[in-house]
Amino acid sequence: MLTIQKKLSNLFYIVLGLPSTAMGFALSIQIAVLSWILRTKYNLEIDQIGIVWAAGPIAGILGQPLIGLISDKVWFWGGRRRPFIIIGGILASLMIFALPNIGLISRFLGDGSIFGISTLMAVAITVALTLDLSINISFNPTRAIIADVTPAGTPRTKGYTWMQSVSNLFGSGAYLMGALIGNYFLIYAGVIIVFIFSIGPLFFISEPRELKRDLDAAGDEIQATKTKWGELFKLYFAHGFSWLGIQTMFIYIIAFIEQKIHPENANQTGQMIGWSFFILNGVGSIWPAFLLEPVSKKIGRVNTHILAVASMAAGYFGIVLFARNALGLYSMMTILTIGWAAVVSLPFAIMSEKVDKSRMGFFMGIFNLSVVLPQLVSSFLIGRIINHAADKSLIFIISGSSLAISALLWILVKDESRIKK
């Protein structure tokens, strides 16, 4: 074990967050490019794009808990999380490379249909499924490993907030590449970044061979070593409504931009998406370590999260009211940043102290269902509604309502950090 890990230095927290950053970067590419490339290059309808987006989450419903359960029990290649991070990183890199080549792959396979689906749709679904599944395969272990190597309480909260600060910083870089240089440059740069950030940090992180239960200051097992299923279900529902709104934005923002802002061409549409998500992640990278962590110490993680999620709901309604040009959209995106920073960091720390640490991988997999199930609802149900809606502002009405419901549901979740005080 290196000294930086023994001392839990800031450098170690940065290194510890890089594997998750790699998967976040891959996800940023998927968000920036997938809908854009399917819409502008392959002329798919909005509801068809939703179906392509649904492929990965369907596989992830079983894949995430299964990978988590396996990673809790196995040990090979020098770790329990390490092998799945490596496999997922390599697969994600390959599928990112495949994204701009969907048409080429489709032509290679020949025109026609596969199981009643056009070859183009079949290839798009396969690439999206494999990309999303590979991200999910790695996301679970990259988050679980933080709980494995940090003690409960403030150090673990710091692990997840630093993870998200670094991830948001690089995620914003992904969107900036797309906005300034173009999505194709982003894709090919992403292949290299995802591969290096997935595998490189693993040489500096030593995993414990046995997952020990968390102890309090007196050396006794803390209450959270026994899984609190009732609290978990409250958390899952609250978190799920957050992601229902966020996934709706990610998948369908292109329809809002096309109707309300009227970009001149496909490249300008891609740039607007890039700038929007650059702001979301760039400004959002500031908040986890420098706002959410210190505020959580004062008012608790759950209260901090409630305020952040409520602010995100307000931002979505602001888009409906004020985003009639690019500047208006970008201004409203800044309001979303605190909620976004909270959603992708604080719930992991909150959840980690409500479960048996020796089964953290499994519970991270179950926790992911509160992300993928809302995405399926957004892909299959909301996609059809939006496709037939005359006013695409409905996208952000749905998003804002979902985040408002989420904030109310989070009120029901107990804050273990406040209870301990």
N, C-alpha and C positions, 0 to 999 in steps of 0.2 A: 504494500500500500504506500503510495507516494505521500510526501509531507503535506501537500496541498489538500489531500483528502483527509488526513488525520486532523488537520487544523480547521477543516471546513472553511477554507479561505474563499474570498470572492472569486478568485481565479478558478477554484474548483467548481463553484456554483455555475460559472460561465461554461466550463468544459462539460459539466453534467447536463446542462441544458442544450448542448449542440445536437445530440441525436434527435431530440424532439424538434429542434429547429429545422433539421433536415426534412423531417416529415411535414412540418409546417410549411416549409418552402415548397415541397411537392404539392401540398394542398393549395397553396397560393397560386401555383401554376395552373392547377386544375380549375380553380375558381376563375382566374383571369382568362383562361384560354378555351376551356372545354365548350361552354355555351357559345362563345364567340366563333370558334372554328366550325362548330356544327351548324351554326346559323348562317354565317357569311360564306363559308367555303362549300358546304354540302347541302345548304338550303333546307335544313330540317325545320319543321314547325315547332312552336313553343312547347306543345304537349309531348312531341316526340323527344325533344331535348330533355324534358323531365323524365321520360322513361329511361333514357341513357344514363342520367344521373342516378336513377334508382338501382341500377345493376349492382354497384358496389355495396350499398347498405344491405341489400338482400343477402348477399354472401356474408357480410359482416355480422349479421344477427347471430349466426352460429359460430363464425370464425373468431370473433373477438373473445367471447367467454371461453371457447375451447383453447385458444392460444394462451390466454391468461391462466387457465387451469393447468395446462401442460407446463408453462414456464415456472409455475410455483413449485413443481415437483422434479423437473429434470435438471441435469448439470452436464453440459458438454461445451467444447470450444472455450473453456475457461469461464463459464458463467451460466446463469439460468435465463437472463434477459438478453445477453449478448448475441446468441445464435439467431434469435428472431429479429433483432435489430439489423444484423448483417443481411439476412435473407430478404427482409422487407426493403432495405435500402437498395439492394441490387435490383430487385424487381421493379421498384418505383422508378429507378433511373431508366431502365429499359422501356417501361411503358410511357414515360415522358417523351423519350425519343420517338416512340411510335405515334404519338398524337398527331403531328403534322403529316404523317405518312399513312393515315387511315385509308385515304383514297387509293394510294399505291398498293397497299395490302389487299384492298377490295378488288382492284383490277387483276392482281396476281391470282386471286382465287377464282376469278371469272364472274361475269354478270349472272344475274338470276337471284335465287333465294335459298336460304338455309332454314329448314323447318318453318317455312312460310314467311320468313322475315327476309327483307332484301339483304343482299350481301353487305352493302354499305352499313346498314343499321346493325347487322350481326357483328361486323368488325368493330364498329364504334362501341357497341355494348361490351364486347369482349375486352377491348382496351380499357374502357372506363372501369369495368368490373375489376380487372387485374390491378389497375393503378390504385383504385380505391381500397381494394382488399389488401394490397401490399402496404399502403399507408396505414391501414388499420392494424395489420400484423405488427408493424413497428411502433405505432403510436402507443399501444397498450404497454409494451415493455419499456419504452423510453420514459413513460410517466411512472410506471411501477418501480423502476430502478431508483428513482429519486426517493421514494418512500423506503426502499431497501437500505439506502446508505446514509439517511439522515434521521436523527432522533425526532420524536414527536414534539409538537409545539412550534415555537418561533423558528427554529432551524428548518423544519419541513415547510412551513409557510414560505420562508425565504427561498427554499429550493424551487418551489413552484412559481413564485412571483418572478424570480430571476430567470427561470426557464422561459416564462412568457415574455419577459422584457427582451431577451435575446431573440426569441422566436419572432416576435412582432417586428423587431428591428430588421431582421433579414427578410421577413415577409414583406415589409414595406419596400425593401430593396428590390424584391421580385416585381412588385407592381410598378415601381419606378422604371425598371428596365423595360417593361412592356410599354409604358407610356412614352418614354423618351427614345428608345431604340427600336422597339417593336416586339411583338409577341414571339416571333420566330427566334430572335436572339435570346429572349427569356427562356424559351424551351431548351435550346441547346446549352446555354449556360447552366440551366437548372440540372441537366443530366450530370454535370461534373460536380456541382455544389452538393446535391443530394447524396451522391456516392461518397464524397470525402467527409461530409459532416456526419454521415451515418456510421462510418467505420473508423475514422481517425480517432475520435475521442475515446473509443473503447480501450485504447492502449494506456489511458491515464486514469481509468476508473476500475477499482477493485471491488467486485461483488462479494458479499458474505456468502459462505457456503451454506450456512443455516440461517433461516429467517427467524429472528428472535422477536418475542413479544415486546411491545413498548413498555417502559417502566416510568413511574413518576419520580419525583425528586428523592423520595424515601427509598426507592429501589423496589417498590411494589408494582405489580402489574396494574396498568391503568384500566379504567372501566371499558374503554373502547376496544380492548382486545377481544371482547365478546360482541359479535355482530349485532347491531341494533336494526333489525329489519324494518320496523315501523318507521324509524327515522329515515332509513334509506329510501323507502318508497315515497315519503314526502319530498325528499331531495330529488329523486328521479323525476317525479311529475313536475316539480318546479323548474328543474333544469331542462326538461323536455320541451316545455313551452317556450323557453328562451331560444332553443335551437329550431323550433318550428318557424319562428319569425326570422331568425338569422339565415336559415337555409333558403327560405322563400326569397330573401334579398339576394343571396349568392346566385341562385339559379335564374331568377327572372328579371334582375335589374336591367338586363339588356332590352327587354320589351318596354320598360319605362323610359329608358333613354331614347329609344327609337321613336316613341310616340310624343314625349313631352319636350325633348331637347333638340330633336331633329338634326343629328350629325350628318355631315355631307356624304360620308362614305363609310365603308366597313372599317378602314384603318382608324378613322376618327372615333368610331364607336368603341373600338378596342382601347384607344387611348383614354377615353372617358372612364371606361371601366377600370383601367389601370390606375389613373389618378385617384379615382374614388377609393379604391382599396389600398392604395399607397397611403392616403391620408388616414384611413381606418387603422392600418397597422403601424404607420410611422409615428403618428401622435400617440396611438395606443401603446407603443413600446415604452413610453415614458412612465405610464401610470402604475404598472404592477409593483415594481421595486421602490418607486419614489413617492407614490401616493397610497396605493391600496394596502401595502404592508404596514406603514406607520399608522394609517387610519384604523386598520384592523386591530392594532394593539390597543387603541383607545376605546373603540366602540364595539369591537368584536367583528369577526369575519362575516357572519350572517347579516348583521345590520349594514355593514359596508357594502355587501353584495346587493342587498335590497335597494339601497340608494342608487347604486351603479346601474342596475337593471332598469329601474324606473326612469333614469335619465336617458337610457337607450330607447325606451318606449316613446319618450317625448321627442327624441331626435327623429324617429320614424314618422311621427305625425307631422313634424316640421318639414320633412321632405314632401309630404302630400300638399302642404300649404304653400311652401315657398320655393321649391326646386323647379323653376321654370326655365333655367339655363344652367350651364355648366358651373358657374360660380355659386349659384344657389345650392346646387347639389353638393358641391365640395364643402360649402359652409356647414350644411346640415350633417355631413359625414363626420365633421369634427366633434359634434355633440354625441355621436354614437361611440366614440373611442373609449370613454371610461367604461361603459357597459360591456363593450367587446373585450377590453382588457380583463375585466372581472370574470366574465363568463368562461374564458379559456384559462383561468388560473385559480381563483379562489375555490370553486367547487371541488377541485381535486384535493386541496388541503382539508376542506371541511369533511369530505367523504372519507379520507384516509384515517380519521380518528373515530369513525363509527364502525369500523370493521376489524376483523382479525388480521393483523399484519402478515401473518404467515400464509394468508390466502389473498394477498394484495393483487396479484395478477388476475385472479379469477374475478375479484370484485371490480377491478378496473375494466374488465371485459363486460361485466353486467352493466356497469356505469355507462359504457359506450352505447348501450341500447337507448339511453335517453337522448342520444345524438342521432343515431341511424333511423330509429322508428319515426321521429318527426320528419326526417328527410324523405322517407317513403310517403308519408302523408302529403308533404309538399310536392313530391314528384308526381304522384298518381292523381290525387284529388285536387290540390290547389292549382296544379298545372292546367287541368281542364277548365277550371273556373276562370283563371286568368286568360287563357286562350280565347274564351268566348266573351270576356268582359270588354265593353266598349271603352272604358276608362281604365288604363293600366295603373292609375294611382291606387287601385285596389291592392296592388302588391304590397305597398307600404302601410295601408290600412290594416291588412292582415298581420304584417310584421309588428306594427305598433301595438295592436290588440293582444297579440301573443306575448309580447314582452311585458305588458301591463299585468296580464294574468299571472305570468311568472313571478313578478315582484310580489304580488299578493300571496301566492303559494309559498314563497320563501319565508314569509312571516311565520309559518307553521313549523319551520325547521329549528330545532334547538341548536344553540351555539356551544359546542363543547369547550371552546377556549374561554368563554365567559363563565361557564359553570365551574371550571377549574379555579378561576380567580376567586 
